[in-house]
Amino acid sequence: MVRTILGVVMLSAILMSTGEAQVAESLNLMPLPAKVQLGNGRLPIDPSFSVTIAGHKEPRLDGVVLLFLGQLRRQTGMPPIDMKVTDSPSATLVIQCAAGTRNVQELGEDESYRLEVGNSGARLSAPTTLGVMRGLQTFLQLVQMTGQGFAAPAVTIEDSPRFPWRGLMIDVGRHFIPLEVLKRNLDGMAVVKLNVFHWHLSENQGFRVESKKFPKLHEMGSDGLYYTQDEVRDLIAYAHGRGIRVVPEFDMPGHSTAWFAGYPELASAPGPYEIERKWGVFDPAMDPTREETYKFLDKFIGEMAGLFPDQFFHIGGDEVNGKQWDANPKIQAFMHTHGMKDNNDLQAYFNQRVQKIVSKHGKTMLGWDEILRPDLPSSIVIQSWRGPDSLSKAAKLGYRGLLSSGFYVDLMWSAERHYLAEPMSGAAANLSPEERQRILGGEACMWSEYVSPENIDSRIWPRTAAIAERLWSPQDLRDVNSMYRRLPEVSQRLEWLGLTHNSSYAVMLRRIAGTDDISALKVLADVIEPVKDYTREETAPAPATSASPLNRLVDAARPESAAARQFTASVDALLATGPRPETEAPLRAWLGRWRDNEVALEPLFAKSLLLNEVAPLSRNLSALGAAGLAALDYLDRGEHAPGAWAAQQLAVVEQAKKPQAQLLLMVVPAVEKLIRAGAGQTVSSPSASSLPPN
């Protein structure tokens, strides 16, 4: 016993000294648990694997265990007749659950668990069924193929989330996303322990849920693409079985043109209205001065409050430009009579009225930054798209808040940039302990201007797994290299669940190429990324609409190029140590492939209209490959390239930096480093990643 205790103490010391990155490398867990102790040996996972439930039992827990076994069978390829639930206390995995969870999942329920895996069995202990769910996902991540078959390493894990609200928002208003696509994304959320699905259900471009009280909302505001109330209930039940709350959002008073297609009397200017086809901020907004507006909203919110069981009801509240209000004499007279100085005061009045309606129907109001006003009760929740400083301001005023700034996955940022975004940064880092408790967590946001059911998974995953770790794991875990080492493993697990973030890539490339042989196109596609932030809209050859096909290379290209990141790391390694065979050979292979790829890809340009626009990218990549190889030749000989050569190649680099077909060649900066090094110019060393201002 003494030797065992000493061994545990020594092991803990070793883990603390080596850091979380080495633990992550050995276990490939994401999110990384709060506490991990590695043991010796492993638990075999074979057809005899069995599970027993000790302690509290409930139908929901039974369903959780059956879901776990199904995922384990899929992961290992074991047949359905194997791996069973048993009453035997000697089962491979014993689940000890102290208590169940409420019928309607609530914010702040205990999600902690303790998982002990030994050579002959495993034990999962949790205070609630939710904790069991989180622990079972960790167990699945532990299972790996070994030389002796599938096994889980001996380990003890104690884990709980840093934040109680860890969400993913999917906008289905701009582009409708079918139920089966949402369900597979709920499966992905469960893998990385996200617990809130924020369902953005109304937009200028579409109203997506059936209303029995106001049927013209979905009949005239959706192009026939909406969810029936039975489908909504089905998805809520599906999410509940995975420990995920469903929070609806119905945007008001702006982003509301789809409401007015069926009910123009709600608007601040006369109709008729049609749902919008383009993207942007539009003028139509609800009329906050008419009592009929609030009578309508009272009935509608009451209906939706009965459909969605979650405590929180999101009203949007963002980006009201006020133009209809300014142009309406009756609204201006109302503002003057009530002493309102500007449109912010008018929207505050609207928010107060809506908050009372939401509260009347037993819900808590949630909205974007713009609803923050001290005249609203402190029970509301602010979702910040403006940044941690906005979140801090809300907390100081007594309001709870969520961070989404830094977590907009539609902006095509790298996993690193999302990973380093932090709810407790900026002004929020200086909050008092009481104020810090008001920051509930955050949400990744998938706005849908440029997504379809075909490519939405690739825009969400696997980068959202990095956001999930930021919201679950301890704040001081910020090792970007460790995160990137574990991300492919999570990506593979998501594929087992049916997510298409990887498989859709080749399918879309084959369509674009017009042939099954996409080897040359893939060489190019693997090192490009879509333009970032909102520049796709700004650089579009023609205004995009909700009817525009999403079948171009920019729609298939991955948000982050793994090949470009690996190439950049290899260039940095070579420049740090000088040319060596082990560092130079991979670079020459990459550069040679890029140089020669234009010849291989050129025949496809005549066959595919969709490829014509990327011909300049192909030429630029070829030129970069040739320039990089020449730079390596100079470095090998220990010579400095002539100034004229360097100037010529750097001109090639500047050309290659320009977006083409709304795509970026991500290897350009690394090739530029090689050229400058070959010319004897100073090359800046790799700098630590930092987030630009929000």
N, C-alpha and C positions, 0 to 999 in steps of 0.2 A: 504493500500500500504506500509506504514512504517513497519507494523508488518510483511508483506511478505518479505521485504528487510532484516529486522533483522533476520528473520527465515533462510533465505538463508545464511547470514553471519555466524550465529551460526552453521548451518549444515556444512558449509565448514570447520569451525574450528574443529568440531567433527571429520569429515573425515580425516583431516590432523593429528589429534592427534591419532586416532586409527590405521591409516596406511592402506596401500593398501591391506594387507592380509585379513582384515576383510571385505573390500569392495568386494574382490574377492570371499570370502566365501558366501556372501549373493547373489551374482549375477552369479557366475560361468562363467564369461566371459574369453575368451582366443582368441586372445591376450587381455590383460588388457588395457582399454582405457587410454588416457593421463589424462583426467579429468572426474570425476564421482561425481554427487550429487544425493543422494537418496532422494526421496520424500515420501509422505504418500499415501497408497492405491495402487490400481492396475487397469490395463486395461483388461477387459475380452476379450478373443479371442474365438469367437463362429462363427457359420455359417453366421452371418450377417456381418462379417468382410469385409471391402471394402477399396480400395485404389484409390486415385485420384492423377494425375500428374498436378501440377501447374507450371507455368513458362515455361522454355525451354522444348520442346518436340522433340524427334527424335526416329526413329525406334529402335535404339539400346536400348534406355531407356525403350521403350515399352516391348522389349524382356526381359530386366532385371526384370521388374515388374512381368511379367508372370512367369519367372523362380522362383522368390521369392514366389509367391503364390503357385506354385507347391510344393516347398519345405515346405511351411507352412502347406499345406494340408497333406503332407506325415508325417510331424512331429506330427500333431494333429489327424490324421485319419479322417479328414473331407472329405465329398464326393466332387467330381469335380464340382458339380453344385453350391456349396457354394463358398464364398469368391471371390469377383468380383472386376474388375476395373470399376470405375464410374466417371462421370463428376461432381458429387455432391461435393460442397465444404465442406459438413459435413461428408465426408467419415471418416472411422476410422483412416486411416493413410493418411496424406497429404504429398506428396513428392514435395519439392520445389527445382528444379535444375536450377542453374543460366546459365549453358552453357554445351554444349556437349563435346565430346572428338574427337580427330583426328581419321581418318579412320584407320591409323596405329598407334597403341598405342606407346607412347614414354617414355623414361626414364625421371622421374621427374615430370610427370603430377600430378596435385593436387588430392590427395586422401582423403582430410579432409572432415569431416561432423559434423553436430550437430543433435543430436537425443533427442527429448523431448517427454516423455511418461507421460500422465496424466490419470485420472480416466475415462475420457469420450472420449479420442482420443490421437493421437500421430502425431508428425510432424518431418519429416526428411528434413534437409536443407543441401545442398552441392553445391560447386561451379562447379562441373563437374559430369558427369554420373559415373565416377570412384568412386567418393566420395559417391554417392548414393549406388553403389554396396557394398562398405565397411560398410556403415551404415545399410543396409538391413540385412547383415550377423550378425551384432550386435543385431538387433531387433530379429532375429530368436533365437539367444542364450538367449535372455531375456525371451522367452516364456517358461513357466513351468506349470506343473500340480499342481493345488491347491485344497483345499477342496471344492471350488466352480466351479472347471473346469479349463481349460487352461487360463492363464493370464500372462501379462507382468507387472513387478513392475513399479510404478511411479519413473521416474529417468530422469535426464538431463545429457547427455554425450557430451563432446566436444573432438574430437579425430583426430589425424593425425599420420602418421608413422614417426619413428625416421630415418629410412633409406629408400631411394627410390628404392633400388634393394633388393628384398627378394625372393630368388629362391629355387627351387628344381631341382637338376640334376638327371636324370634317364639314366643309361647306358643301351642301348638296343643292343649294339654290341656283348657283351659276351653271353648274353641270349636274344633272341628276345622276346619283350613284346607286345602282341597284342594291337590294337588300343582301344578296349573297356576297357582294363585294364588301359591304359594311361588316358582315358577320366574320369574314376571314380576317378583317382588320381588328375586330374585337379579340379574335384568337391571338393575333400578334400582340395586342396590348397586354393580354394576360401573361404572355411569356415574359415580358419585361416589367411586370407588376404595376402597369398603369391602371388606375382605378376609376377614371371618369371619362365617359364618352360624351363630349359636347357636340350636340347635333344641331348644326346651323340650318334651319328648316325654311327660312324665307329670305328672299332677296329681290332686287329689282328684276332679276331674270327668271324668278320662279317661286311659287308658293307650293311646298312639297308635302303637305299632310292634309288628309281628308278632314273636313269640318262638316259635321251633320247640321249644326246650327246655321252656318253660313256657307252653303255648298259652292257658291260661285267663287269662293277663294281658290279652291283647287280645280274647279271645272274650267274657269277662265284664266287662271293665273299659273298654269303648270304645263301647258302643251300636252296634257294627259299623262304627264310623268310625275306621279306623286305616290305616297305611301297610304294605304288604307289604314284605318284605325286598328284593324286586326293585325296588320303587318307591323304596326308600331308596337303593339303589345307583344308580338312574337319576338321582335328584336330586344325589347326591354327584358323579357324572360331569358333570352339567350345571353345577354350581358350579365344579368343577375347570377346566372350559373357560373360565371367566370369572375365574380367579385367586382363587377364594373357597374357604376351608377350611370344613368343616362339623363343628361341635363338638356332640355330643349331650349333653342333660341329662336324667337320670333322678333325680327328687327323692327323697331319703331322709335321715333316717328319718321326717320329717314330710311333709306334702303328698302323702300316699301311700295315701289311701283306695282309689283305683282298683286298687292292687296287691292289696288285701285282698279285693276282690270275688271274685277267683278263688282266692286263697291266704290265707284268714283266719288260718292258723297263724303268719303273719309278724307279726301285730299284737300289741300289748301288752295287749289285752283280747279276750274271746271274741267271735266273730262271731254271726250272719252280717253281712256288710257289703254295701252297695250303693254305687255311685258317687254322689258328692254332686251335688246340683242347684243348691244355693245357693252364694254366694260368702263367703269369709272364711277365718279360721284355725280348723281343726277339731282335735278331740282325738286321733283315731287316729294312732298312730306305731308304727314297727317296734319289736320287742322286741330291745334290744341285748344282752340277757343270755343268749339261747339260741344255742347253737352251730349249730343248724339254720338260723338266720337267715343266718349267714355262709356256710354250705355252699350255700344257695340263691343268695346274692349272688355267690359265686365262680363258679357255673355261668352265672348270668345275665350278669354283667359280662364273663366270658370270651366268651360268645356275641356280645354287643354290641361288644366290642373287635375281634372278627373282622369285624363288619359295617361299623363306622366306622373308616376308616384313620387319622384324625387322631390326633396325639400326645396330645391333651387329652381328658379324660373328666370331665364336670361331674356332681357328686353332689348339687347343691342345698344341703341342709343348713340351710335357713333356717326360722324361725318354728315351732319345736317348742315347744308350750305346756307339755308335760310332765304333763298331767293324767292320762293313762293310766298313766304311770310312777308317779305319786304314789299311784294307787289300787290298784296291783298289789303284794301282799305279797311275792311272790317277787322282783320287781325291787327292792323296798326292802331285802330281805335281802341281795341280791347287792351292792347299793351299800354296805351296812354292812360286809359281809365284805371288800370291796375298798377300804375307806377313802375312799369317794367322799362329798364334802360335800354336793353338790347335783346337779341335773339337768344342769348345764353340764359337770360332771365325767363324767357318764354319757354325754353326747353326745360328749365328747372321746374317751372310750374307743371308742365306736362309730366315730368318724371315723378313729381310729388303725387299727382292724381293717379298715375299708373301704379305707383308703389302701394298706395292704399288699396287698390283693386287686387293686386297680387297678394297682399297681406290678408285681405278679406277672404281669399280662397285658400288660405293656409300655407302660402308659399313665401319664400324669401327671395327678394329681387336681387338679380345679378346683372351687371352691365359693364360696358367698356369705360375707359377713362373719363369720357365726356360727361357721364352722369354724376361725377363727384362734386357735390355741393354740401356745405355744412347744414343746409336745411332739410336734408334727408336723414332718416333715422339710422343709427349706427349698426342696425342689423343687416343692412344691404352689403353686398360684396362687389368690389371693384376689380375688373380684369384689365390689367395694364398692357397696352400695346406701345406705350411711350417709353417705358424703361423703369429700372429699379428706383430712380428718384421720384417718379410719380407714385410708385408703390409705397415708398417711404412717407410721402406727403399724406397719403390716405391713412396709413397706420398711425401717424401722429395725430390725425383728426379723429381717431377712434374707429376707423373702418377696416374690416378684413379685406385682403386683396390677393390676387393671383398675378403672376408674371407670365406674359406671353412674348414680350419684346425679347429678341434673341432666339426665340423658338419658332419662328415662321419658316416652316420647312418648304413652303412654296417659293421662297426667295433663292433657292438653290445654293445655300451656303454649305460649307464643309461641315462634316461631323465635328471637327475640332472646334470650329467657331460656336456651334450650338453647345458643345460640351463645356466650354469655358464661360458661357453665359450663366449668371448666378443671381438668384432672387435676392440674396443678402449682400449684394455689392453696392457700390456707390453710396448714396446717402443712407440706404437701408442697412449698411454695415454698422452705422452708428446709432441704431435704434436701441431703446431700453429693452430689457428682457420682456416686459409686458407688451411693448409695441411689436417686438419680433414675433410674438405669438400670433399676432394678427395676420402675418403673412402665411397663407395657407399652403402655398406651393406654386404650381404653374401648369401651363398647358402648351403643348405643341399645336401649331395651327396649320391646317391644310386648306388654304383658299383655292377655289377650283376653277379659276379662269382658264387654266391651261392643263387641266387633267380630264381624263376620261376613265371609264371602268378598266380600260386596257393598261394605262400607265400610272394610275394613281398609287398603286402599291410601291412602285419604284420611286415615287416622290416622297413617300412617307418612310419607307424602310430601306436600309437598316439605320439611317441617321437618327430616327426617333428613339432608337434604343439608347443612344448616347444621352439624349435628353432625359429619358427615363432614369438613367443612372444618376444624373445630376440631381434629380428630385427625390430619389430614394436613398442614395448612399451618403456617407459622411461628407461634409463640405470640403474637407481637406484632400479628398481624392481627386487629383487634377492631372494625373500622369497621362498625357495625350498618347504617347507611344503605347502604353499599356491598353488604353481604350481601343486603339486601332488594331492591336494584336488580337483582341477578343471579339471585335465586331464581325469578322467573317464567320466565326463560329455561331454567333446569334443569327446571322443572316441565313445560314444553312438550316438552323432549327425552324426558322420561320417558313422556309420552303417546305419542310415536312408537313406543315399545317395547311398548305395549299396557297400560301401567298405567292404572287407572281412577279415580285420585284426583280428577280433574276430571269425567270423563264420568258417573260414578255419581251425582253431585250432582243433575243435572236429572232423571235417571231416578227417583231416590227422591222428589224433590219432586212429580213428576207422580203418583206413586202416592199420596202423602199428600193431594194436592189432589183427586184423583179426576177430573182433567181435564188436557188437554194445555196449557191456558192457565195457566201458572204465573207470569205476570209479576208479579201482586200478591204472591203468596207469596214470590217471589224477592226482592222489595224488602225484606221482613221478614227472610228467611233470610240475606241477605247481610250483615246487621249484628248477627247474634247469634252466640254461641259456646256450646258445652256448658259446664256448671259445671266448675270446676277441681279438681285433686287427687282426693280420695276423696269429695267431697260428693255425687256422683251416688248412691252407695250410701246415704249418710246421708239424702238428701232424697227417696228413691224413694217414690212413692205406695203401692207394694206391694213386698214383697221380690222382687228380680229372681232369676231362675234361668237355668240353661243352656237352658231351653226357652222363655224369654220372647222374643217377637218383637222384633227390632231394626229397627222400621219407623216410629219416631216422628221428629219433627223434630229431637230431640236426637241421633238417630243419623245424620241427614243433614247437620246443620249442620257447617260446617268448624271445625276446632280453632282457627283464627285468621282473623278477619275482615279481609280486605284493605281493604274499603270503610271500615270503622271506623277503621283505622289511617290511611288517606288523609284521612278527614274530620278526625281529630284533628290531623294535621299542618297541614291548611288552617286550622283554628281557631287553632292556635298562631301560624301565619304572620300571620293577620289581627290578632291581638292584639298581636303584636310591632311591626307597622308602622302599625296603624290601618286603618280601612275603605278599600279601594281596589277599583275595579271588577274587576280581574283576580283578586283574592283573595276578594271578596265574592260574585261571581256563582256560582261553583261551590257555595258554601255554601248560598246561597238555593235553588239547584236541588235539592240534597240535602234540605234541610229541607222544602221545598214538597212533594216527592215523599213524604216520610214523613208529613207532615200529612194528605195526601189519601189515603193508602194504605188506611186503615181502611175507608173507604167501598167501595173496590175489592175488598178482601179479604173483607168481611163476608158476601157471598152464599155463599162457599165453606164457611163454618162450618156451615151447615145441611146441606151435601152430604157433608161428610167428618167422621166421628167422630174421626179422627186429628188434625184441626185444632182441635177444640173447646178443647183445653187451652191453646192459644197465643193465644186471644182477648185475655186481659189484656195480653200482650206487644204485640199489635197496637194496642190502645188507648193503651198507654204510649208507643209510638213516635210515634203521631199527636200526642199531647199534647206530646212533646218537640219535634217539628217545629214546632208552633205557637209554643211558648215560644221556640225559637231564632230564629224569624223576627221575633218581637216584640222580642227583645233586639237583633237587628241594626238594627231600626228606631230604637231608642233611640240606638244607637251612631252611626247615620248622622246623626241630628239633633243629636248632641252633647249629649243630655239624659241625666239620670240617672232611671231608672225609679222610680216611687214604692215606698216600703218595703213596702207591702201587696202590690203586684204581685210584688216579688221573693220575699217570704215564700211567697206562693201557688205560684209556679213552682218554688221550691226544695223545696216539699212534693211537687210532682209528680216532681221529680228523685229524692227519697228513695224514693218508691214505685217508680219505675222501676229503682232499683238492686237491688231484691229479685229473686232468681231466680224465674222462672215456668216451669213444665214442665221444670225442670232446665236452663234456658237463661238466658243473660245478654245484656242489651242493651249492646253494647260502645260505643255512642256517648254514653252517659249522662255520663261525666266531661267530655267536650268540650262538650256542651250546657250543663252546669253552669257551665263557664268563661264561656260567652257570656252566660248569665243574670247572673252576678256582675259581669261587665264592664259589662253594660247598666245594672246598678243602681249602678255606681260603686264596687263593692267590690274589694278587692285580689285579684288573680288570681295564683296562684303560677306562675312560669315553668316550662316543661318541665324536669324533672330528668333527670339521667343515669340510665340503667337500672342497676339493681343486683339481684343475686340475693338473695332472702330466705335465712335460714339453712336448711340442709338438715335 
